[in-house]
Amino acid sequence: MTPHAKVRQDEQTANTGLWAAIVLIATLFGFVLGYSVSTRTGVEPGYFDAPEAGGYGVAPTAAPGMTEELRKHYEGLMK
């Protein structure tokens, strides 16, 4: 192997290592940023147990305080 080829191979190895480090740091930074945003704006505990969360399998007739007219409207939609 010529000295020039050896230098070029060393540069490519260094570039590969640099890019791997950049990708790793960017991934970790993105995870930490996303986690910190999620902890500040996350879903309140108990939200998915609430009857108002109708998109999660809760029947709309189970909502407390629902008027009779609204209940009939929802029942009509299910037919």
C-alpha positions in Angstrom: 0.0 0.0 0.0 1.4 3.4 -1.0 1.7 6.2 1.6 -0.9 8.2 -0.3 -3.4 5.3 -0.2 -2.7 4.8 3.5 -3.4 8.5 4.3 -6.6 8.4 2.3 -7.8 5.2 4.1 -7.0 6.9 7.4 -9.0 10.0 6.4 -12.0 7.8 5.4 -11.9 6.0 8.7 -11.8 9.3 10.5 -14.7 10.6 8.5 -16.7 7.5 9.2 -16.1 7.8 12.9 -17.0 11.5 12.8 -20.3 10.8 11.1 -21.1 8.0 13.4 -20.5 10.3 16.4 -22.6 13.0 14.8 -25.5 10.6 14.3 -25.2 9.2 17.8 -25.1 12.7 19.4 -28.0 13.9 17.2 -30.1 10.8 18.2 -29.4 11.3 21.9 -30.2 15.0 21.7 -33.4 14.3 19.8 -34.5 11.7 22.4 -33.7 14.0 25.4 -35.5 17.0 23.7 -38.6 14.9 22.9 -38.6 13.4 26.4 -38.4 16.8 28.0 -41.2 18.2 25.9 -43.3 15.1 26.6 -42.9 15.4 30.4 -44.1 19.0 30.3 -47.0 18.5 27.9 -48.0 14.9 28.3 -51.4 13.5 28.8 -52.8 13.9 32.3 -53.0 10.7 34.4 -56.5 9.1 34.1 -57.4 10.7 30.8 -57.9 7.5 29.0 -60.1 6.2 31.7 -62.5 9.1 31.3 -65.7 8.5 29.3 -65.1 11.6 27.3 -62.2 9.8 25.5 -64.7 8.2 23.1 -62.1 7.3 20.5 -60.6 4.7 22.9 -63.5 2.2 23.0 -65.8 3.9 25.5 -69.4 4.0 24.4 -70.7 7.6 24.1 -73.8 6.7 26.1 -71.6 6.3 29.2 -70.7 10.0 29.4 -72.0 11.6 32.6 -74.2 14.7 32.1 -75.1 13.8 28.5 -78.5 15.1 27.5 -81.1 12.8 26.2 -81.1 14.4 22.8 -77.3 14.0 22.4 -77.5 10.4 23.6 -80.1 9.6 20.9 -78.0 11.4 18.3 -75.0 9.1 19.1 -77.2 6.0 19.2 -78.5 7.0 15.7 -74.9 7.2 14.4 -74.1 3.7 15.6 -77.0 2.2 13.6 
